[in-house]
Amino acid sequence: MALTWTDSYAIAIALNEHYPSIDPKTVNFVDLRDWILSLDDFSDDPNHCGERILEAIQMAWIEEYE
């Protein structure tokens, strides 16, 4: 399943699996974007990402983490 920027919850689950010891509240948007782009299943245009998208993904990750 290919992930895109709109798959915030699925991305959050993948991040939680790849970085289980990382508290998502401490991750800055630059690192978050880089980590998303490095996910094996992620295949979307890196330029179609903005602060709102990263914020939604981070919020979903926080929810999944807690």
C-alpha positions, 0 to 999 in steps of 0.5 A: 500500500503506497502512502501519500501525504493525505494518509496521516493516520497510516503514516502515524502508525508507520512512524510509531512502528519505526520510531517506538522510543521517540516521543512525537511531541519532541520531533520538529517538522524538518525531521518529521518530513525526512522520516516520512519520506524515508518510509518504505511505503511512502510514495508522494511528491515531497513538494506537496507537503506543508505545515498543515499536513505535517501538523496533522500527521504529528497529531495522529502520531501523538494520539497513536503514541499515547 
